[in-house]
């Protein structure tokens, strides 16, 4: 069994999903109500300047990471219990969850840093 051959379709699937999300974000597929001006931002360069709700986008990303972690946990438990025999896919699920979590930690760190910079600005 070739390890590269098994992991390659998973990587391609994740890359395709990331490209689709980027295309949706650039096309302004996520729209909010006009009354949510504080929690939303305008997409620069789009003719209509559609609104993208930052809170909803962040919540969706956190939910996605949570889903990946639950999938990794259940596949690991299934492997331990003997219900799965494909260790490669179990490890890929674990790595996806780990990378997603690390990315969310980096986003959180950047947000905390930005908040601290704003709070330290003189009025």
Secondary structure, 3 states (H helix, E strand, C coil): CCHHHHHHHHHHHHHHHHHHHHHHHHHCCCCCCCCCCCCEEECCCCCCCCEEEHHHHHHHHHHHHHHHHHHHHHHHHHHHHCCCCCHHHHHHHHHHHHHHHHHHHHHHHHHHHHHHHHHCCCC
